[in-house]
Amino acid sequence: MSCIGSSFGWLILCGDCGLIKLFNPLIGEDIRLPHLLGFPFHILMPGPDEVGNDIEEAVVSSDPTLDRDFAAILLKRGVDISCLTWRQR
């Protein structure tokens, strides 16, 4: 997994085939986010092995430790700029 961002002490990690998770190394907790393969295909790179390779930056809106009602935002680079969001409910 590679780190694509951090917020509030949480690392935002991207793994194989679009697996995204938040990980807090201080408390050892992780929160899985939906796979990038669940987003519309036209905003992702063509091959499933390359999903997530074009994510330029990622942030969360608030500290998931204190507030489980947070949003995760991923910014995708390429010809067009895309912003993928996910909100915990």
C-alpha positions in Angstrom: 0.0 0.0 0.0 1.2 3.5 -0.7 0.3 6.6 1.2 -1.6 9.1 -0.9 -2.3 11.6 1.9 -2.8 12.2 5.6 -5.2 14.2 7.8 -5.6 14.5 11.5 -3.0 11.8 12.2 -4.6 9.3 9.8 -2.7 8.0 6.8 -4.8 7.5 3.6 -3.5 4.4 2.0 -4.1 3.0 -1.5 -3.5 -0.6 -2.3 -3.8 -3.1 -5.2 -6.9 -2.8 -7.4 -8.2 0.4 -5.8 -8.3 -0.7 -2.1 -8.5 2.5 0.0 -8.2 2.7 3.8 -7.5 5.1 6.6 -4.9 4.0 9.1 -4.0 5.7 12.4 -0.5 4.4 13.4 -0.8 5.8 16.9 -3.9 3.7 17.9 -3.5 0.9 15.3 -7.0 1.4 13.9 -8.0 1.2 10.3 -11.2 2.2 8.4 -11.8 0.7 5.0 -13.3 2.9 2.4 -15.2 1.6 -0.7 -12.9 0.2 -3.5 -12.2 2.7 -6.3 -13.6 0.1 -8.7 -17.0 1.0 -7.4 -16.7 4.5 -9.0 -17.8 5.1 -12.6 -15.2 3.6 -14.9 -14.7 6.7 -17.0 -13.1 8.6 -14.1 -10.5 5.8 -13.5 -7.5 4.6 -15.4 -8.2 1.9 -18.0 -6.7 -1.2 -16.4 -7.9 -2.6 -13.1 -4.3 -3.1 -11.9 -3.7 0.6 -12.4 -6.8 1.8 -10.4 -5.6 4.3 -7.8 -2.2 5.0 -9.5 -3.5 8.4 -10.6 -4.7 9.6 -7.2 -2.7 12.8 -6.5 -3.9 13.8 -3.1 -6.4 12.7 -0.4 -7.8 14.3 2.7 -10.5 13.7 5.3 -12.9 16.4 6.5 -12.6 15.7 10.2 -10.8 13.4 12.7 -12.4 9.9 12.3 -11.4 9.2 15.9 -13.6 12.0 17.2 -16.3 12.2 14.6 -17.4 9.2 12.5 -19.4 11.5 10.3 -16.5 12.4 8.0 -16.0 12.7 4.3 -12.9 11.4 2.4 -11.9 13.3 -0.7 -9.5 11.9 -3.4 -8.2 14.1 -6.2 -7.3 12.4 -9.4 -4.8 13.7 -11.9 -4.9 13.4 -15.6 -6.4 15.2 -18.6 -9.4 16.2 -16.5 -9.3 16.8 -12.8 -11.7 14.6 -10.9 -12.7 14.7 -7.3 -14.0 11.4 -5.7 -15.8 11.8 -2.4 -17.0 9.3 0.2 -19.0 10.0 3.3 -19.2 7.8 6.4 -22.8 7.5 7.7 
